[in-house]
Amino acid sequence: MSKINVLIAGATGYLGIELVKILIKHKKIKIKYLCGNSSIGKKVTDYDKSIKLKLPKISKITKSKINECDIIFSALPNGEAQLISNQLNKKNILIDLSGDFRLKNSSVYLKWYKQKHKAKNNIKKSVYLLPELLNHKLKNYNIISCPGCYPTSILLPLVPLIQKNIINTDNIVIDSKSGYSGAGRGVHKKYEKGNLYESLSAYGIGLHRHNPEILQVLNYYTNREPRFTFNPHLIPMFRGILSTIYVDTKKGINQNKILSTLKNFYRKKRFVKIANKDTHLSTNNVINTNNCIISVCKSKYKNKIILLSVIDNLIKGGSGQAVQNMNLRLGLSENEGIK
């Protein structure tokens, strides 16, 4: 079988580098082009010395290069994948790691991303794919939108409980903390007058652009629009996300029921692990893996449960999940190329 030709756009960003590291170990893939904007002419090894394989130099993305490839990964800033989507041919599959196709309403996209959508007609041709919640015939879609890192850590523990109607959805509190790689390479310049490496920073309070993405998915699983408060924080480490989620249980539902519901839902899912109850999780449990680990913890109140969820934001929250989605779309083993 001939190899699948891949183009990676945004190959020198944190997510792009992780994509390269995963795909060079994928037996079915050939990296044909590495593309970027500000890094044209450079080598990917200039950004990560651990990559030993000889790869193409960074070049400008063009329609002819897109036409030569089967899969286009876009790890570019918001707005760029929309432009790529307008240049696809019938055989191309675009896998987007930005927010360009996560929201199904272009006016909602404008409100939260502060820019007009440049490929409105392609929104209906795209599918939002959190693979453990797969509920679409993927062969019908050639544009795959990968979830955000925070929503991945939040939706995996919440969706099974909302689907089974065993938690109240009118007062969910979500406190998420991420390593600074989640903000991209530009974070160093943004915080150059602050102390990024020794301080904790709250940001996007009440208005983070992942809010409508979380709401859109939760709405799909409940007839009543959920009310939640989501607050993200940057912490002085490079990678990893820990989300702490406070939920009120329905009458008669206890910690063991929450735990068994999650275990049953994910019993056949390779990359979601349910810890023993009251396990105190750390991002160290998941760094450099495509795993999400969830812990169900009791609180001092009878009707309240605390959910802990940890992921590596660059892998399960980004490039690893993108490759997982590619594998599913192509009918390959879900874990091909992924640790």
C-alpha positions as CSV (number, residue, x, y, z in Angstrom):
1,M,0.0,0.0,0.0
2,S,1.4,3.4,-1.0
3,K,1.9,5.9,1.8
4,I,-0.5,8.8,2.5
5,N,0.9,12.2,1.6
6,V,0.6,14.8,4.3
7,L,1.1,18.5,4.4
8,I,1.5,20.2,7.8
9,A,0.7,23.9,7.9
10,G,2.0,25.7,10.9
11,A,4.7,23.1,11.3
12,T,7.0,25.1,13.7
13,G,4.4,26.0,16.3
14,Y,4.1,23.9,19.5
15,L,1.3,21.9,18.0
16,G,3.0,21.6,14.6
17,I,6.2,20.2,16.2
18,E,4.1,17.6,18.1
19,L,2.4,16.6,14.8
20,V,5.8,16.1,13.2
21,K,7.0,14.0,16.1
22,I,3.9,11.8,15.9
23,L,3.6,11.4,12.1
24,I,7.3,10.5,11.6
25,K,6.4,7.3,13.6
26,H,3.2,6.6,11.7
27,K,3.8,3.7,9.3
28,K,1.2,4.8,6.8
29,I,2.2,8.4,6.5
30,K,4.7,10.4,4.4
31,I,5.3,14.0,5.4
32,K,5.5,15.6,1.9
33,Y,5.4,19.3,2.9
34,L,6.0,21.4,6.0
35,C,4.6,24.9,5.6
36,G,4.6,28.0,7.6
37,N,4.5,31.8,7.4
38,S,7.4,33.4,9.4
39,S,9.6,30.3,9.2
40,I,10.0,29.8,5.4
41,G,13.4,28.4,4.5
42,K,14.2,27.1,7.9
43,K,14.4,23.5,9.1
44,V,12.0,22.0,11.6
45,T,15.1,20.8,13.5
46,D,15.9,24.5,14.2
47,Y,12.9,24.4,16.5
48,D,13.3,20.9,18.0
49,K,16.7,19.2,18.1
50,S,15.1,15.8,19.1
51,I,13.8,15.4,15.5
52,K,16.5,13.4,13.7
53,L,14.7,12.4,10.5
54,K,15.5,14.5,7.4
55,L,12.4,16.4,6.5
56,P,11.5,19.0,3.9
57,K,12.4,22.6,4.7
58,I,9.6,25.0,5.7
59,S,7.9,26.4,2.6
60,K,4.9,28.6,1.7
61,I,1.6,26.7,1.4
62,T,0.2,26.8,-2.2
63,K,-2.8,25.2,-3.9
64,S,-0.5,23.0,-6.0
65,K,1.0,21.6,-2.8
66,I,-2.4,21.0,-1.3
67,N,-3.4,19.2,-4.5
68,E,-0.4,16.8,-4.2
69,C,-1.4,15.7,-0.7
70,D,-4.2,13.5,0.8
71,I,-4.2,15.0,4.3
72,I,-3.7,18.7,5.2
73,F,-3.2,19.4,8.9
74,S,-3.6,23.0,9.8
75,A,-2.0,24.2,13.1
76,L,-2.2,27.8,12.0
77,P,-3.9,30.7,13.8
78,N,-7.6,31.2,13.6
79,G,-8.8,32.2,10.2
80,E,-6.1,30.4,8.2
81,A,-7.8,27.0,7.9
82,Q,-10.8,28.8,6.4
83,L,-8.7,30.0,3.5
84,I,-7.2,26.5,3.0
85,S,-10.7,25.0,3.0
86,N,-11.5,27.1,0.0
87,Q,-8.6,25.5,-2.0
88,L,-9.4,21.8,-1.3
89,N,-9.9,19.4,-4.1
90,K,-12.3,16.4,-3.8
91,K,-9.6,14.0,-2.5
92,N,-8.2,16.3,0.2
93,I,-9.0,15.9,3.9
94,L,-8.4,19.0,6.1
95,I,-7.8,18.4,9.7
96,D,-8.0,21.7,11.6
97,L,-6.5,22.2,15.0
98,S,-7.7,25.9,15.3
99,G,-11.2,27.1,16.1
100,D,-12.2,27.8,12.5
101,F,-14.8,25.0,12.2
102,R,-15.7,24.3,15.8
103,L,-18.8,26.5,15.9
104,K,-21.7,25.6,13.6
105,N,-23.0,29.2,13.4
106,S,-20.9,31.8,11.6
107,S,-22.5,34.7,13.6
108,V,-21.5,33.0,16.9
109,Y,-18.0,32.6,15.4
110,L,-17.9,36.4,14.7
111,K,-19.1,37.2,18.2
112,W,-16.4,35.1,20.0
113,Y,-13.5,35.2,17.6
114,K,-13.9,38.8,16.5
115,Q,-13.5,38.1,12.8
116,K,-15.9,37.2,9.9
117,H,-15.8,33.6,8.7
118,K,-14.3,33.4,5.3
119,A,-15.6,29.9,4.4
120,K,-19.3,29.9,5.6
121,N,-20.3,27.4,3.0
122,N,-17.8,24.9,4.3
123,I,-19.1,24.9,7.9
124,K,-21.8,22.5,7.0
125,K,-19.3,20.3,5.2
126,S,-17.2,20.0,8.4
127,V,-17.6,17.8,11.5
128,Y,-16.5,18.5,15.0
129,L,-14.8,15.4,16.2
130,L,-14.0,14.5,19.8
131,P,-13.3,10.9,19.0
132,E,-14.6,9.3,22.2
133,L,-17.9,10.9,21.5
134,L,-18.1,9.9,17.8
135,N,-21.6,10.0,16.5
136,H,-21.2,10.8,12.8
137,K,-20.5,8.9,9.6
138,L,-17.0,10.3,9.1
139,K,-16.7,9.4,5.4
140,N,-19.3,12.1,4.7
141,Y,-16.9,14.8,5.8
142,N,-13.6,16.0,4.4
143,I,-13.1,18.8,6.9
144,I,-12.5,17.6,10.5
145,S,-12.5,20.2,13.3
146,C,-10.5,19.1,16.3
147,P,-11.7,20.2,19.8
148,G,-9.9,22.8,21.8
149,C,-7.6,21.6,24.6
150,Y,-9.7,23.0,27.5
151,P,-13.0,21.6,26.0
152,T,-11.4,18.2,25.6
153,S,-10.6,18.0,29.3
154,I,-14.0,19.3,30.2
155,L,-16.4,17.5,27.9
156,L,-14.9,14.0,28.4
157,P,-16.0,13.9,32.1
158,L,-19.2,15.9,31.7
159,V,-20.9,14.4,28.6
160,P,-21.6,10.9,29.9
161,L,-23.1,12.3,33.1
162,I,-25.3,14.8,31.3
163,Q,-26.3,12.1,28.8
164,K,-27.4,9.9,31.6
165,N,-29.2,12.8,33.3
166,I,-27.6,12.2,36.7
167,I,-26.2,15.6,37.4
168,N,-27.9,19.0,37.5
169,T,-26.9,21.3,34.6
170,D,-27.8,24.7,36.0
171,N,-24.7,25.4,38.1
172,I,-21.6,23.7,36.8
173,V,-18.3,25.3,37.8
174,I,-15.2,24.6,35.8
175,D,-11.7,25.7,37.0
176,S,-9.0,24.9,34.4
177,K,-5.3,25.4,34.5
178,S,-2.9,25.0,31.6
179,G,0.8,25.1,30.9
180,Y,1.8,28.2,28.9
181,S,2.3,26.2,25.6
182,G,-1.5,26.3,25.3
183,A,-1.1,30.0,24.4
184,G,1.4,29.3,21.6
185,R,4.9,30.7,20.9
186,G,3.6,34.3,21.1
187,V,3.0,33.9,24.9
188,H,6.6,34.8,25.7
189,K,6.3,38.1,24.0
190,K,2.9,38.8,25.5
191,Y,4.2,38.2,29.0
192,E,7.7,39.6,28.6
193,K,7.0,42.4,31.1
194,G,5.3,39.9,33.4
195,N,6.7,36.9,35.2
196,L,5.3,34.0,33.1
197,Y,7.6,31.4,34.6
198,E,6.9,32.0,38.3
199,S,3.3,33.3,38.5
200,L,-0.2,32.0,38.0
201,S,-2.4,34.1,35.6
202,A,-6.2,34.1,35.2
203,Y,-7.4,35.2,31.8
204,G,-10.5,35.2,29.6
205,I,-12.7,35.3,32.8
206,G,-16.3,34.7,31.8
207,L,-15.6,35.4,28.1
208,H,-13.1,32.8,26.9
209,R,-13.8,31.8,23.3
210,H,-14.1,28.1,24.4
211,N,-17.4,28.9,26.1
212,P,-19.6,28.5,23.0
213,E,-17.8,25.4,22.0
214,I,-18.4,23.7,25.4
215,L,-22.1,25.0,25.3
216,Q,-22.6,23.7,21.7
217,V,-21.6,20.1,22.7
218,L,-23.4,20.1,26.0
219,N,-26.6,21.4,24.3
220,Y,-26.4,18.4,22.0
221,Y,-26.8,16.0,25.0
222,T,-29.5,17.8,27.0
223,N,-32.9,19.4,26.3
224,R,-32.3,22.1,28.8
225,E,-29.5,24.6,28.1
226,P,-26.8,24.1,30.7
227,R,-25.5,26.9,32.8
228,F,-21.8,26.8,33.6
229,T,-19.0,29.0,34.7
230,F,-15.6,28.3,33.0
231,N,-12.4,30.1,34.0
232,P,-9.0,29.3,32.6
233,H,-5.6,30.0,34.1
234,L,-2.0,29.9,32.8
235,I,0.4,28.2,35.2
236,P,4.3,28.4,35.2
237,M,4.9,25.1,33.4
238,F,5.2,24.2,29.8
239,R,2.5,21.7,29.1
240,G,-0.5,19.9,30.7
241,I,-4.1,20.8,31.7
242,L,-5.9,20.0,34.9
243,S,-9.6,20.8,35.0
244,T,-11.5,20.8,38.3
245,I,-15.2,20.5,37.7
246,Y,-17.8,21.0,40.5
247,V,-21.2,19.4,39.8
248,D,-24.4,18.9,41.8
249,T,-25.9,15.4,41.6
250,K,-29.5,14.5,41.0
251,K,-31.4,13.1,44.0
252,G,-30.3,9.6,44.9
253,I,-27.1,9.8,42.9
254,N,-23.8,9.2,44.8
255,Q,-20.1,9.1,44.1
256,N,-20.2,5.4,43.2
257,K,-22.9,5.9,40.6
258,I,-20.9,8.7,39.0
259,L,-17.9,6.5,38.9
260,S,-19.6,3.5,37.4
261,T,-21.3,5.7,34.8
262,L,-18.0,7.0,33.6
263,K,-16.3,3.5,33.7
264,N,-19.1,2.0,31.6
265,F,-19.1,4.8,29.1
266,Y,-15.4,4.6,28.5
267,R,-14.8,0.9,29.1
268,K,-13.8,0.3,25.4
269,K,-12.1,3.7,24.8
270,R,-8.3,3.3,24.6
271,F,-7.3,6.8,25.6
272,V,-9.7,7.7,28.4
273,K,-8.9,6.2,31.8
274,I,-11.1,6.4,34.9
275,A,-9.1,6.5,38.1
276,N,-10.1,5.0,41.5
277,K,-12.4,7.3,43.4
278,D,-10.8,10.2,45.3
279,T,-7.5,9.9,43.3
280,H,-5.6,13.1,43.4
281,L,-4.5,13.5,39.8
282,S,-1.4,15.3,38.5
283,T,-0.6,16.4,34.9
284,N,2.5,14.2,35.4
285,N,0.1,11.2,34.9
286,V,-0.5,12.1,31.3
287,I,2.4,14.2,29.9
288,N,3.6,13.0,26.5
289,T,0.6,10.7,26.1
290,N,-2.8,10.9,24.3
291,N,-4.6,9.9,27.5
292,C,-7.3,11.7,29.5
293,I,-7.5,10.5,33.1
294,I,-10.6,11.3,35.1
295,S,-11.1,11.1,38.9
296,V,-14.4,11.3,40.8
297,C,-13.9,12.9,44.2
298,K,-16.3,13.4,47.1
299,S,-16.8,16.8,48.6
300,K,-18.0,17.8,52.1
301,Y,-21.5,18.3,50.7
302,K,-23.7,15.3,50.1
303,N,-25.1,16.3,46.7
304,K,-21.9,17.7,45.2
305,I,-19.1,15.8,43.4
306,I,-15.7,17.1,42.3
307,L,-14.4,15.8,38.9
308,L,-10.7,16.0,38.1
309,S,-9.5,15.7,34.5
310,V,-6.0,15.8,33.2
311,I,-4.6,15.8,29.7
312,D,-1.5,16.9,27.8
313,N,-2.7,19.9,26.0
314,L,-0.3,19.4,23.1
315,I,-1.2,15.8,22.5
316,K,-4.7,14.8,23.6
317,G,-5.6,18.4,23.6
318,G,-4.1,18.9,20.2
319,S,-1.8,16.9,17.8
320,G,-2.4,13.4,19.2
321,Q,-6.1,13.8,19.0
322,A,-5.8,15.2,15.5
323,V,-3.9,12.1,14.4
324,Q,-6.5,10.0,16.2
325,N,-9.2,11.7,14.2
326,M,-7.2,11.2,11.0
327,N,-6.9,7.5,11.8
328,L,-10.7,7.2,12.3
329,R,-11.5,9.1,9.1
330,L,-9.2,6.8,7.1
331,G,-10.4,3.6,8.7
332,L,-7.0,2.9,10.3
333,S,-6.3,1.6,13.8
334,E,-7.2,4.5,16.2
335,N,-3.9,4.4,17.9
336,E,-1.7,4.1,14.8
337,G,1.4,6.3,15.4
338,I,0.2,7.4,18.9
339,K,1.7,6.5,22.2
